[in-house]
Amino acid sequence: MDTLWDNIDKLSAVCRAAGAHLPDEELKALQVGKVAEEAGEAMHALHGLKGLTTCGDNHAWSEVQNDLVGAVIAALLAMHYIDPTGARATFGEIFHRRTRRGR
């Protein structure tokens, strides 16, 4: 997991530099919106996979997976934007709590 979070740290630095002209609260909000955008792309790919798009796009499960990973990365970046020093611990606590349900 450390490698994942190390990469999120590095990616966050690059993204924050690109958005340095924006207020911190706006960056946080935009990154949360990015999660929804990426999830929407996964849904679009799923619709394409099932032949439900009007634009004639053909998709594969690998594209759905690619977009799902994009949503996960966007979500981890959003957590990092919200709390750069505590995101790892917060994720760990929430992950532990949510995966214990139903046991």
PyMOL commands that set and color helices and strands:
alter all, ss='L'
color gray80, all
select helices_A, chain A and resi 2-18+24-49+61-82+87-99
alter helices_A, ss='H'
color red, helices_A
deselect
rebuild
show_as cartoon
